[in-house]
Amino acid sequence: IRIIGEVPSESLNFLRDADFVVRQKINRHGLYNELWQAFAVLLPIRSVGVMGDQRTYAYPIVLRFITSEDGMTADWARVPYDLLELISNRIVNEVKGVNRVVYDITSKPPGTIEWE
């Protein structure tokens, strides 16, 4: 589980819940052994959104799914869009305090696998 910055218990709960959804869906779609790493990142910022008829100001979750042979270089995993949609919908609808999910498509290099 990755959290940037302080680790308040509320943030840890958001990330645990989001990570549970990610792992469950990856396993159910048979991708667990195809990915080098797959995880959720909770950013220490708020994102504006709309849920129902209400404006929300909640956290975004970044999904990071990676393929690699040795970890020295890596590429973002081309997972099916419908899987990303399922994960996003579940996280936004089930993880209180989260209103946006984004997918990181940065390779290594120039990026790194981990978020810090």
N, C-alpha and C positions, 0 to 999 in steps of 0.2 A: 504494500500500500504506500503510495507516495502523496505527500502533502507538502506544498511549498510554504515556507515561513513557519509561524507558530503552529502548534498542534492543539487547538482547543478541542474539548471532547465533542462538541457539536459538529465540528468539521470532520473529525474522525468518524463519527457516525454516518455522515453523508457519504464519505468515501467508502466505508465498509459496505454500505448498502449498494452503492453503484458498482463496486468491484464484484460483489456477489452476482449481480445481474450479468456482468461481462463474462465471468467464469462459467456461469450456468449456460448461457447462450453459446459460447464457444464450444463447450463440451457437447451440447445437444446437436450442434451442427458439424461435429466430427473434426473440428479444426485444432483441438488442443495440441496434438503432436506435430502439426504443420507449422506452428508459430514458434519463433525463438522466444519472444516475450509478448505478453498481452496484458495491459493494465489500464486503470483509470487514474487520471490526475485531477485533483481538485485545485482550481486556481484561486488565489487569494483576492479575487475581485468579484464584483457583483455585475450581473447582466440584467438589463431590463427585458421584460417579456409580458405576455398576456396569457393568463390561464383562466378559462371560463370567460367571465366578463370583467375580470379584475386585472389591473396592471400588477406585475410582480417585479421584485428586485431581489434576485436570488443568484446562487452560484452556478457557474458553468463547469461542466466536466469535460475533460479532454480524453479521448480514447486513443491509445497508442498500441498498435499491433505491428509487430516487427518480424521480418524473416532475415536470417543470417546463417552463414556457415561457421563463423568463428567469433563473431562479436566485434571484430576489428572494423568491418564495414557492415552495413545493414540497409535494408530497404523496407519501406512501409508495405504492409501486407495488403494485397488486393482482395479483400474479402467481399462477398456479395453485398450489393447495396441493400437487399431486403434484410440481411442480417443486421447491418448498421441501423436500419430503420427500426427493427424490432428492439434492439438494445436501447436506442435513443428514446423510443416511445415508453418503454418500461421504466427507464431511469427518470424521465421527466414526470411520468404519472405516479411513480411509486416512491421516489426518493424525495422526501419533504426537504425544501430548501434549495432544490436544483431546478432550473428552468431552461437550460440549454445544454446540448451535447454537441461537441465538435470532434472531428477525426483528424489526427495529425498525419500529414502525408510528407513529412520531411525525412529524407534519407540521411544516412551517416556515411561519410561526411556530406554536407557541412554541419548537420545537427549531430546530437548525440542520441543514444537510445533513451537514456534516463532524462527526466526533467529535474532540474535543480534550481 
